[in-house]
Amino acid sequence: MRNASQSGPKPEAKLFVRALSRASRRGRLQFGQFNVPCALGLGGIKVLKREGDGATPTGRFAVRYALYRPDALRPRTALPVYAIHPNDGWCDSPFDRNYNRPVKLPYPASAERLWRSDRLYDVVVVLGYNDAPRMRNRGSAIFMHIARDGFKPTEGCIALRAKDLRRLLSVLPRGCEVIVSI
């Protein structure tokens, strides 16, 4: 039995995202006492996510890092933080060598623009979904980002009100993970 003075790896912090059902497009995100509504994918949540299905994948995913627009407020967080620029994108072409990776625009294959006019990506949390290893057509660009008004469904991401996302980032430690389930 270990005593309190022994050192060792600390358990990782966990965020929980729970949908009401597999078809639900909304859920709740909980981290300790922090419990807020969130938008989920138009296709509900799925165990076997496919590129373009609009679903939020179920499972456990590392919280990798945060991105932000430098013309918006830089988030305060213990996570690594990187600024995005107007030519930043994320490759969503399953047959491209940079599938599910950041790219510079214009890009010869299909890529999502990170610098958005609707400001949903003013703050983005990159999740470790289908990134190590990357599997062709299993889904890309699964982020946590700012929600549309009324928590309209995403294309597979988890979306929070801007104030909730910033507050969450301020308390998230490095090495945490998100668990998406029903």
Backbone bond lengths (Angstrom), bond angles and torsions (degrees), N, CA, C in turn:
res aa  C-N    CA-C-N  psi(-1)  N-CA   C-N-CA  omega(-1)  CA-C   N-CA-C  phi
1 M - - - 1.453 - - 1.519 109.04 -
2 R 1.333 117.40 132.47 1.462 121.74 -179.49 1.518 109.70 -82.71
3 N 1.325 115.00 145.12 1.461 117.02 173.22 1.530 108.51 -102.45
4 A 1.310 116.51 168.78 1.468 122.21 -173.36 1.521 112.87 -63.17
5 S 1.324 118.21 -23.07 1.468 119.79 -177.12 1.526 112.63 -83.04
6 Q 1.343 118.14 -13.12 1.459 120.23 179.05 1.512 109.83 -74.90
7 S 1.324 114.24 139.15 1.465 117.27 178.46 1.516 109.63 -94.70
8 G 1.285 115.11 160.73 1.451 121.86 179.48 1.505 108.51 174.56
9 P 1.308 116.59 177.11 1.456 117.75 -179.17 1.522 111.32 -63.85
10 K 1.316 115.38 136.34 1.463 120.63 177.15 1.524 108.33 -82.22
11 P 1.322 116.53 146.29 1.459 117.15 176.85 1.527 110.01 -63.37
12 E 1.331 115.71 144.42 1.452 119.80 179.89 1.524 110.20 -72.27
13 A 1.318 116.26 146.51 1.452 121.43 175.35 1.525 108.69 -73.75
14 K 1.319 116.30 145.62 1.454 120.48 -177.17 1.528 110.97 -126.94
15 L 1.325 114.65 133.80 1.464 122.42 170.39 1.510 105.95 -100.90
16 F 1.307 117.39 139.59 1.456 121.10 178.81 1.515 109.21 -115.23
17 V 1.321 116.14 129.08 1.456 122.31 173.85 1.514 105.96 -117.35
18 R 1.323 115.19 119.06 1.465 119.69 -177.88 1.522 109.64 -120.98
19 A 1.329 115.18 126.78 1.461 121.91 174.48 1.528 107.85 -92.46
20 L 1.330 116.35 155.69 1.461 120.00 178.71 1.523 111.59 -71.11
21 S 1.331 116.58 -30.81 1.463 122.58 178.51 1.524 107.34 -159.11
22 R 1.333 117.56 172.81 1.469 120.78 178.08 1.522 111.67 -61.23
23 A 1.332 117.05 -31.22 1.462 121.11 -178.52 1.531 112.60 -87.43
24 S 1.311 117.37 -9.24 1.464 120.53 -175.48 1.521 112.08 -64.81
25 R 1.303 115.85 140.19 1.461 123.15 178.66 1.520 111.53 -103.41
26 R 1.329 115.02 4.15 1.466 120.44 177.52 1.514 109.00 -135.13
27 G 1.321 114.45 157.61 1.445 119.52 179.16 1.511 110.56 -157.06
28 R 1.317 114.97 -165.43 1.468 122.75 177.46 1.506 107.44 -127.76
29 L 1.318 115.98 137.37 1.461 121.95 174.03 1.517 106.94 -107.42
30 Q 1.336 115.68 129.90 1.462 120.78 -179.47 1.517 110.05 -128.51
31 F 1.329 114.50 133.45 1.464 122.10 173.75 1.519 105.66 -140.06
32 G 1.344 117.15 100.63 1.456 120.80 -173.81 1.521 108.84 60.56
33 Q 1.329 117.39 -126.84 1.465 122.27 179.95 1.530 112.43 -80.70
34 F 1.311 117.09 -10.15 1.463 122.69 -179.96 1.528 107.92 -77.87
35 N 1.326 117.45 117.10 1.459 121.70 -175.76 1.523 107.82 -142.86
36 V 1.344 116.75 110.98 1.463 121.44 -173.99 1.526 110.89 -135.87
37 P 1.348 116.81 157.43 1.459 119.52 175.47 1.521 110.68 -72.64
38 C 1.335 115.64 155.09 1.457 120.18 176.48 1.522 109.79 -145.93
39 A 1.320 114.86 155.15 1.463 121.56 173.56 1.517 107.92 -92.03
40 L 1.326 115.68 146.70 1.458 122.14 177.15 1.525 108.16 -123.40
41 G 1.306 116.50 -175.02 1.454 121.50 -175.41 1.515 114.68 -67.81
42 L 1.321 114.60 150.70 1.458 123.20 177.18 1.533 111.05 -56.58
43 G 1.324 117.21 -30.51 1.462 122.57 179.32 1.517 113.94 -91.21
44 G 1.341 118.07 16.12 1.459 121.39 -178.24 1.520 110.39 74.49
45 I 1.338 116.78 -148.70 1.466 120.18 176.00 1.528 107.97 -119.18
46 K 1.336 115.17 145.00 1.463 120.09 -176.77 1.519 110.95 -137.62
47 V 1.317 114.84 145.54 1.455 121.18 173.22 1.524 109.58 -72.14
48 L 1.328 116.58 -42.57 1.461 121.55 -178.98 1.526 108.91 -107.48
49 K 1.305 115.86 86.17 1.467 123.43 179.79 1.522 109.42 -72.92
50 R 1.344 116.29 141.59 1.459 122.71 176.20 1.523 108.09 -127.90
51 E 1.309 116.29 148.54 1.469 121.20 178.22 1.532 109.87 -56.30
52 G 1.330 116.02 127.96 1.451 121.33 175.64 1.517 116.15 84.62
53 D 1.347 119.25 1.22 1.462 119.92 -178.50 1.526 113.26 -80.90
54 G 1.322 117.36 -8.44 1.462 121.14 178.16 1.516 114.07 73.31
55 A 1.313 118.42 9.32 1.462 122.12 -177.06 1.527 111.54 -94.24
56 T 1.318 114.81 150.94 1.464 122.03 170.91 1.523 106.74 -88.86
57 P 1.326 118.67 128.10 1.468 119.62 -178.64 1.527 112.17 -74.13
58 T 1.333 115.83 143.82 1.460 120.21 172.20 1.525 108.11 -85.76
59 G 1.314 116.21 156.33 1.454 120.60 176.49 1.514 112.38 133.67
60 R 1.330 114.90 -168.77 1.469 123.59 179.81 1.513 108.41 -112.06
61 F 1.328 116.14 127.81 1.455 120.71 -176.54 1.522 110.21 -135.70
62 A 1.306 115.47 134.36 1.468 120.61 176.67 1.522 109.75 -64.35
63 V 1.313 115.19 145.78 1.463 120.93 171.13 1.524 104.69 -90.99
64 R 1.340 117.01 108.43 1.466 122.19 -170.55 1.524 113.56 -80.67
65 Y 1.342 117.07 -62.16 1.472 121.45 -176.24 1.519 109.12 -165.30
66 A 1.324 115.83 172.78 1.463 121.41 179.29 1.520 109.75 -114.55
67 L 1.324 114.96 147.25 1.458 122.94 173.76 1.524 107.45 -118.71
68 Y 1.314 116.87 152.76 1.463 119.27 176.76 1.517 110.01 -153.30
69 R 1.323 115.19 155.87 1.458 120.93 174.46 1.521 107.88 -83.21
70 P 1.327 118.20 129.92 1.469 119.72 -178.63 1.525 113.50 -67.87
71 D 1.337 118.41 -15.43 1.461 119.25 174.67 1.535 111.30 -87.15
72 A 1.324 116.79 2.94 1.464 123.48 172.42 1.531 106.78 -113.74
73 L 1.293 116.85 173.23 1.461 121.37 -178.32 1.527 110.84 -70.92
74 R 1.332 116.96 128.68 1.467 121.47 176.11 1.528 108.76 -66.28
75 P 1.334 117.33 129.61 1.469 118.60 -179.30 1.531 111.91 -71.03
76 R 1.315 115.17 143.34 1.469 120.00 173.05 1.516 106.80 -89.10
77 T 1.329 115.94 121.49 1.458 120.17 -176.57 1.518 110.03 -163.13
78 A 1.326 115.54 157.52 1.466 121.29 174.38 1.531 111.19 -83.13
79 L 1.326 116.98 -11.44 1.462 121.17 178.89 1.524 110.28 -72.17
80 P 1.317 118.13 155.20 1.466 119.13 169.89 1.533 108.56 -60.63
81 V 1.343 116.67 140.72 1.464 121.96 -177.06 1.521 109.16 -128.66
82 Y 1.347 116.14 135.15 1.458 121.41 179.99 1.525 109.68 -132.94
83 A 1.308 116.24 140.78 1.463 121.51 176.74 1.523 109.76 -79.06
84 I 1.334 115.91 143.52 1.461 120.43 172.76 1.523 108.25 -102.73
85 H 1.322 115.04 160.24 1.464 122.13 -177.14 1.522 109.07 -131.97
86 P 1.340 118.16 164.40 1.467 120.61 -175.46 1.531 115.35 -56.21
87 N 1.319 118.69 -23.82 1.470 119.76 -179.72 1.533 112.83 -99.12
88 D 1.320 118.17 16.61 1.467 121.12 178.42 1.523 110.79 -89.27
89 G 1.326 115.39 137.59 1.456 121.93 178.39 1.514 110.93 -142.28
90 W 1.335 115.13 -178.75 1.471 121.83 179.59 1.523 106.46 -138.31
91 C 1.305 117.28 119.26 1.465 122.12 -175.11 1.531 111.00 -69.00
92 D 1.340 115.45 126.35 1.464 120.56 178.05 1.532 112.11 -120.50
93 S 1.320 116.11 21.00 1.463 121.46 177.75 1.527 109.28 -93.93
94 P 1.352 118.51 110.14 1.465 121.52 -175.18 1.520 115.43 -57.67
95 F 1.322 117.79 -22.27 1.461 119.89 -176.05 1.524 112.98 -99.93
96 D 1.321 116.95 3.77 1.463 120.77 178.71 1.529 109.99 -90.26
97 R 1.317 116.69 148.08 1.473 121.02 -179.36 1.523 112.43 -64.64
98 N 1.336 118.21 -21.22 1.465 121.87 179.22 1.522 112.79 -102.14
99 Y 1.332 116.77 21.28 1.461 121.22 178.25 1.529 110.67 -50.72
100 N 1.325 115.47 132.39 1.466 123.83 179.20 1.529 112.56 58.84
101 R 1.314 114.59 39.54 1.475 121.10 175.08 1.527 108.98 -135.95
102 P 1.330 116.20 156.81 1.471 118.46 174.56 1.523 110.39 -68.38
103 V 1.343 115.65 144.97 1.464 122.66 179.08 1.523 109.18 -140.25
104 K 1.314 116.04 166.66 1.465 122.24 174.62 1.528 108.58 -98.37
105 L 1.319 116.23 135.82 1.457 122.83 178.92 1.525 110.32 -95.42
106 P 1.316 119.94 149.28 1.461 124.49 -3.36 1.522 111.10 -68.96
107 Y 1.324 114.86 149.13 1.452 121.54 -178.26 1.527 107.74 -124.19
108 P 1.330 118.71 141.32 1.465 119.92 -174.80 1.528 114.74 -66.13
109 A 1.317 118.06 -24.99 1.467 121.60 178.18 1.530 108.79 -104.13
110 S 1.311 116.87 172.83 1.464 121.83 179.27 1.530 110.37 -62.50
111 A 1.336 115.27 132.88 1.465 120.62 179.89 1.524 109.30 -149.92
112 E 1.316 115.65 141.13 1.456 121.91 176.68 1.521 109.39 -82.55
113 R 1.326 116.63 136.98 1.468 122.08 177.58 1.531 108.94 -79.44
114 L 1.333 117.36 128.36 1.460 121.03 178.56 1.532 112.05 -84.47
115 W 1.335 116.91 -28.11 1.469 121.13 179.06 1.524 106.81 -87.98
116 R 1.330 116.79 96.31 1.461 121.87 -170.80 1.520 111.93 -105.11
117 S 1.320 115.86 143.75 1.462 120.18 178.29 1.526 111.61 -72.38
118 D 1.344 117.96 -25.07 1.474 120.20 179.23 1.530 112.61 -81.02
119 R 1.326 117.43 -3.46 1.469 125.01 174.54 1.533 114.27 65.91
120 L 1.334 118.18 15.25 1.467 120.62 178.15 1.521 111.92 -66.67
121 Y 1.328 116.66 -22.75 1.460 120.89 -179.59 1.532 111.99 -105.99
122 D 1.314 117.58 25.34 1.472 118.96 173.94 1.525 109.92 -58.73
123 V 1.330 115.82 -34.62 1.467 122.98 173.21 1.523 106.67 -135.52
124 V 1.325 116.56 128.07 1.458 123.02 -177.99 1.525 108.28 -133.61
125 V 1.316 115.78 136.36 1.461 121.09 172.75 1.526 106.74 -109.02
126 V 1.317 116.46 119.50 1.462 121.58 -179.53 1.523 108.16 -83.56
127 L 1.332 115.12 125.35 1.462 121.30 -179.89 1.522 109.68 -101.41
128 G 1.301 115.97 149.31 1.461 122.09 -178.25 1.508 111.92 -81.56
129 Y 1.332 116.40 58.88 1.457 120.79 177.20 1.528 109.15 -101.70
130 N 1.307 117.23 127.99 1.469 124.57 176.94 1.530 112.02 51.67
131 D 1.316 115.54 43.07 1.476 117.84 -179.61 1.520 113.82 -119.08
132 A 1.320 119.23 -17.53 1.464 120.12 -178.95 1.536 109.05 -153.13
133 P 1.303 118.20 89.03 1.463 128.61 1.50 1.525 110.87 -85.28
134 R 1.321 115.89 158.86 1.457 121.40 173.93 1.525 108.25 -85.11
135 M 1.319 115.74 133.01 1.459 120.00 178.73 1.525 108.42 -118.04
136 R 1.312 115.54 127.80 1.450 123.16 -177.44 1.529 111.37 -53.08
137 N 1.318 115.60 130.21 1.465 124.69 173.99 1.533 114.71 70.69
138 R 1.330 118.72 13.95 1.470 121.26 179.36 1.524 112.73 -91.73
139 G 1.331 118.04 -0.30 1.458 121.08 176.74 1.508 111.88 113.58
140 S 1.325 114.66 147.65 1.461 120.92 -176.74 1.522 110.09 -142.23
141 A 1.313 115.10 165.73 1.470 122.54 174.96 1.527 112.15 54.85
142 I 1.316 116.52 46.81 1.463 120.72 175.75 1.525 107.52 -89.86
143 F 1.322 114.07 106.48 1.462 121.94 -173.77 1.523 110.25 -121.86
144 M 1.325 113.98 171.28 1.448 122.54 162.65 1.529 104.02 -110.34
145 H 1.331 117.39 126.92 1.459 120.15 -175.91 1.525 110.67 -147.41
146 I 1.315 116.87 -174.26 1.464 122.89 -178.17 1.530 109.30 -75.21
147 A 1.332 115.70 136.72 1.460 122.26 -178.42 1.526 111.72 -80.63
148 R 1.316 114.91 151.31 1.465 121.94 170.08 1.521 108.27 -71.97
149 D 1.322 116.53 161.37 1.465 120.99 175.25 1.520 109.69 -54.78
150 G 1.318 116.01 138.84 1.457 121.05 178.59 1.522 113.98 72.97
151 F 1.329 117.39 11.88 1.467 122.21 179.93 1.525 111.02 55.47
152 K 1.332 116.06 44.16 1.463 119.64 176.30 1.525 108.19 -60.14
153 P 1.340 117.61 147.40 1.467 121.34 -176.24 1.530 113.12 -59.22
154 T 1.317 114.46 154.22 1.466 122.56 177.95 1.527 108.58 -97.77
155 E 1.319 115.71 -174.75 1.471 120.24 175.43 1.530 110.89 -94.76
156 G 1.333 116.61 15.63 1.460 122.10 178.51 1.516 113.32 137.47
157 C 1.316 116.37 -8.81 1.470 121.48 -179.14 1.526 111.15 -83.49
158 I 1.322 114.30 176.74 1.460 124.07 172.30 1.522 105.40 -108.31
159 A 1.322 117.86 125.82 1.467 120.21 -175.83 1.524 110.98 -125.18
160 L 1.335 114.72 136.00 1.463 122.82 -179.03 1.521 110.30 -123.10
161 R 1.336 116.90 159.78 1.466 119.62 170.37 1.524 107.50 -56.95
162 A 1.322 117.04 147.18 1.471 121.94 -177.63 1.527 111.22 -54.57
163 K 1.321 117.38 -45.23 1.480 119.56 -178.28 1.523 111.21 -65.73
164 D 1.340 117.79 -35.55 1.467 120.95 178.78 1.527 110.96 -70.12
165 L 1.335 116.86 -40.06 1.464 120.25 179.00 1.520 110.47 -63.94
166 R 1.315 117.07 -43.87 1.476 120.38 178.81 1.529 111.19 -65.28
167 R 1.319 116.66 -40.50 1.469 119.78 178.88 1.532 110.70 -65.38
168 L 1.333 116.09 -42.45 1.464 120.43 177.73 1.525 110.39 -60.28
169 L 1.313 117.03 -47.45 1.464 120.63 179.92 1.526 111.89 -58.47
170 S 1.316 117.49 -34.10 1.466 120.49 -177.82 1.527 112.89 -68.07
171 V 1.334 117.53 -18.23 1.469 120.16 -178.82 1.526 113.66 -114.27
172 L 1.336 117.63 -7.67 1.467 119.71 -179.45 1.525 111.23 -72.96
173 P 1.319 117.39 130.86 1.471 119.69 174.16 1.528 110.59 -88.23
174 R 1.306 116.08 163.13 1.465 119.87 170.69 1.521 108.01 -63.73
175 G 1.319 115.83 153.33 1.463 120.24 176.71 1.508 114.37 79.58
176 C 1.318 118.39 15.74 1.464 119.16 179.71 1.527 109.91 -90.23
177 E 1.324 115.10 168.62 1.448 120.36 179.02 1.516 109.33 -139.72
178 V 1.326 115.42 158.97 1.459 121.62 176.31 1.532 107.67 -112.21
179 I 1.315 116.02 137.95 1.460 122.99 178.71 1.521 107.58 -117.02
180 V 1.326 115.92 116.77 1.475 121.58 -178.39 1.530 107.96 -104.60
181 S 1.346 116.07 125.76 1.467 121.17 -178.10 1.515 109.72 -155.46
182 I 1.337 114.21 -178.08 1.472 120.86 174.20 1.511 107.63 -92.45
